[in-house]
Amino acid sequence: MMDSIAQYRQQLVQLSSTVAEVSEEPSTMFSLLTSVFEEFDREFPTACANKLFASVVNSLSSLELEYGQSAIFSSVVSPTFPKYFRNMYGSSEAYVYFLLPHEVSSMSRLKRLLQAAPELLDNTDEINDLFSFYKESVVGLERETFVYQKARVDGSSAYQTSQMLSGEILRRERLIQSILQSDPVLAHLASMYIRGQIACYLSSERLRPSELA
């Protein structure tokens, strides 16, 4: 198996650009995705482009489950199910690898990013879950969000889970900066990314943050 992988390594490395060329009569959605994948290949090194490609495909393939809200999950699930389900339909991995376009990328910097990637992924999801909770589950009636699923698994309340998310966001940002401290450029990019995400949510009319002021 490993010999086969080595033999076709270059084709595997160029997977996203290869997939973008396979359809002779693509659908509208496929055409749109093709243009996105081609943009990934232009703007990002191959390793990042492939991670972006995989993250987008993974997120799109799970949309049916995310929006199939007529069937509620049972209360007896794996303790790690809320996080698994959240990761399955989220696109946090794509957002993280947007940090390394060609202009600032190198293999050593990519490896540093990989060391912080688990925290960056979780931080991205937690910021989204916290800042979208009011619109989705206070004003709205969504009960299959991460906050409610995590509360059911832990035997706690949605309020307690929201408090936990607030603490985790702060803790993870400190840890991310600690992991990346040897690369000031990457540490700065990560910090600006986190602050930019929070600023985006605070200014979003869709999430209605002004109603909480």
LUMMIGU-530390 format. One line per field, with one value per residue (C-alpha): residue number from 0; chain; x, y, z. Coordinates in Angstrom, 1 decimal, decimal comma, padded with zeros to 4 digits, m for minus. Layout:
# LUMMIGU-530390
k	NUM/... $
c	A/... $
x	X/... $
y	Y/... $
z	Z/... $
# end
This chain:
# LUMMIGU-530390
k	0/1/2/3/4/5/6/7/8/9/10/11/12/13/14/15/16/17/18/19/20/21/22/23/24/25/26/27/28/29/30/31/32/33/34/35/36/37/38/39/40/41/42/43/44/45/46/47/48/49/50/51/52/53/54/55/56/57/58/59/60/61/62/63/64/65/66/67/68/69/70/71/72/73/74/75/76/77/78/79/80/81/82/83/84/85/86/87/88/89/90/91/92/93/94/95/96/97/98/99/100/101/102/103/104/105/106/107/108/109/110/111/112/113/114/115/116/117/118/119/120/121/122/123/124/125/126/127/128/129/130/131/132/133/134/135/136/137/138/139/140/141/142/143/144/145/146/147/148/149/150/151/152/153/154/155/156/157/158/159/160/161/162/163/164/165/166/167/168/169/170/171/172/173/174/175/176/177/178/179/180/181/182/183/184/185/186/187/188/189/190/191/192/193/194/195/196/197/198/199/200/201/202/203/204/205/206/207/208/209/210/211/212 $
c	A/A/A/A/A/A/A/A/A/A/A/A/A/A/A/A/A/A/A/A/A/A/A/A/A/A/A/A/A/A/A/A/A/A/A/A/A/A/A/A/A/A/A/A/A/A/A/A/A/A/A/A/A/A/A/A/A/A/A/A/A/A/A/A/A/A/A/A/A/A/A/A/A/A/A/A/A/A/A/A/A/A/A/A/A/A/A/A/A/A/A/A/A/A/A/A/A/A/A/A/A/A/A/A/A/A/A/A/A/A/A/A/A/A/A/A/A/A/A/A/A/A/A/A/A/A/A/A/A/A/A/A/A/A/A/A/A/A/A/A/A/A/A/A/A/A/A/A/A/A/A/A/A/A/A/A/A/A/A/A/A/A/A/A/A/A/A/A/A/A/A/A/A/A/A/A/A/A/A/A/A/A/A/A/A/A/A/A/A/A/A/A/A/A/A/A/A/A/A/A/A/A/A/A/A/A/A/A/A/A/A/A/A $
x	000,0/002,8/004,6/001,5/001,1/004,7/004,3/001,3/002,4/002,4/m001,1/m002,3/m000,7/m002,5/m005,9/m007,9/m006,8/m007,3/m010,9/m011,7/m010,9/m012,9/m016,4/m017,2/m020,8/m020,7/m023,7/m024,0/m022,8/m019,9/m018,9/m018,9/m016,9/m014,4/m013,8/m013,3/m010,8/m008,9/m008,6/m007,3/m004,5/m003,6/m003,4/m002,2/000,6/m000,4/m000,6/m002,9/m005,0/m005,6/m006,7/m009,0/m010,5/m011,0/m012,6/m015,1/m016,1/m016,5/m018,7/m020,9/m021,3/m022,8/m025,3/m028,2/m027,6/m027,3/m030,5/m032,5/m033,8/m037,1/m035,4/m033,9/m030,9/m031,6/m030,3/m028,0/m024,9/m021,2/m019,7/m017,7/m020,7/m021,4/m017,8/m017,8/m021,0/m019,9/m016,6/m018,4/m020,5/m018,4/m015,7/m013,3/m010,4/m010,7/m010,7/m007,5/m005,6/m006,6/m003,9/m001,1/m001,3/001,8/003,0/003,7/004,0/006,9/007,0/008,4/005,7/003,0/004,4/004,1/000,6/m000,2/000,9/m001,6/m004,3/m006,3/m006,7/m007,4/m010,1/m011,8/m011,5/m013,1/m016,1/m016,4/m016,6/m019,2/m021,3/m021,2/m022,0/m024,7/m026,5/m028,7/m030,0/m030,4/m031,7/m032,9/m034,7/m034,9/m035,9/m032,9/m032,2/m029,7/m026,9/m023,5/m024,6/m027,7/m026,1/m023,1/m025,5/m027,5/m024,3/m022,9/m026,2/m025,8/m027,7/m027,3/m026,3/m023,5/m022,3/m022,2/m020,1/m017,8/m017,4/m016,4/m013,7/m012,4/m012,1/m009,9/m007,8/m007,3/m006,2/m003,5/m002,4/m002,3/000,0/002,2/002,5/003,3/005,6/008,7/007,1/005,9/004,4/002,3/001,4/000,2/m001,8/m003,5/m004,3/m005,8/m007,8/m009,4/m010,1/m011,4/m013,8/m015,2/m015,5/m017,4/m019,9/m020,3/m021,1/m023,4/m027,0/m028,0/m026,9/m028,6/m025,9/m027,3/m030,3/m028,0/m026,5 $
y	000,0/002,4/001,6/002,5/005,8/006,7/005,8/008,2/010,8/013,7/012,9/012,6/015,9/017,6/016,0/019,2/020,5/017,1/016,7/020,2/018,9/015,6/016,7/017,5/018,7/020,0/021,1/024,7/023,7/021,7/024,6/026,9/024,5/024,1/027,8/027,8/024,9/026,5/029,7/027,6/026,2/029,7/031,4/028,6/026,1/022,6/021,2/024,0/023,9/020,2/020,8/023,5/021,2/018,4/020,7/022,1/018,7/017,3/020,2/020,0/016,3/016,7/019,4/016,9/015,8/019,3/020,5/017,3/018,7/016,8/013,8/014,6/012,7/010,6/011,6/008,5/009,3/009,1/011,7/013,1/013,1/016,9/017,7/015,0/016,2/019,8/019,1/017,0/019,8/022,8/024,4/025,4/023,5/025,6/028,8/027,8/027,0/030,3/031,7/030,5/031,9/031,8/035,1/033,9/030,1/027,8/024,1/025,0/027,5/025,0/022,5/025,1/025,8/022,1/022,1/024,8/023,6/021,5/024,5/026,9/024,5/024,2/027,9/028,7/026,4/027,7/031,3/030,5/028,4/031,1/034,1/032,3/030,9/033,9/034,0/030,2/029,2/032,2/034,1/030,9/027,4/025,3/022,6/020,4/022,9/022,1/024,0/022,0/018,7/019,3/020,3/017,1/014,9/016,7/016,9/020,6/023,6/025,6/028,6/026,6/025,3/028,8/029,9/027,0/028,1/031,6/030,2/027,8/030,6/032,6/029,6/028,4/031,8/031,9/028,3/029,1/032,1/029,9/027,3/029,8/032,2/031,1/032,5/036,1/036,4/033,3/034,2/037,6/036,1/033,7/036,5/038,7/035,8/035,1/038,8/039,2/036,3/037,8/041,3/039,7/038,1/041,3/043,3/040,7/041,8/038,2/037,2/040,2/041,1/044,6/043,2/042,1/045,5 $
z	000,0/001,0/m002,3/m004,3/m002,4/m003,1/m006,8/m007,1/m004,6/m007,0/m008,3/m004,7/m003,8/m006,7/m005,8/m005,6/m009,0/m010,5/m009,3/m010,7/m014,2/m014,3/m015,3/m018,9/m018,2/m014,6/m012,7/m011,5/m008,0/m009,4/m011,6/m008,6/m006,5/m009,4/m009,5/m005,8/m005,9/m008,7/m006,6/m003,7/m006,0/m007,2/m003,8/m001,5/m001,4/m002,4/001,2/002,3/m000,9/m000,3/003,3/002,1/m000,5/001,9/004,5/002,0/000,7/004,2/005,2/002,1/002,4/005,9/005,1/004,8/008,4/009,7/008,2/008,8/012,0/011,9/013,5/017,0/018,3/021,4/024,8/025,0/022,9/023,1/025,4/022,5/020,0/020,2/019,2/016,5/015,0/015,2/013,4/010,8/009,4/010,3/008,0/010,8/009,2/006,0/008,0/009,8/006,6/005,1/007,4/005,0/001,5/m000,7/000,6/004,1/003,6/004,1/005,1/008,5/009,1/008,0/010,5/013,2/012,2/012,4/016,0/016,9/014,4/016,9/019,2/016,3/015,0/018,4/019,0/015,7/016,5/020,0/019,0/016,4/018,9/021,6/019,3/017,3/020,4/020,9/017,4/017,0/020,4/022,4/019,6/017,5/018,5/017,5/020,0/018,1/018,3/020,0/023,1/023,7/022,7/025,0/027,8/027,5/027,4/030,5/032,4/032,6/031,3/028,1/030,3/031,9/028,6/027,2/030,2/029,6/026,0/027,1/029,3/026,6/024,1/026,3/027,4/023,8/022,6/025,3/024,4/020,7/021,3/023,5/020,8/018,0/020,1/018,1/014,9/015,6/012,1/012,5/016,0/014,9/012,0/014,4/016,8/014,1/012,8/016,2/016,8/013,3/013,8/017,0/015,4/012,4/014,8/016,8/013,7/012,1/011,7/011,1/014,6/016,2/018,8/019,2/021,0/023,8/024,4 $
# end
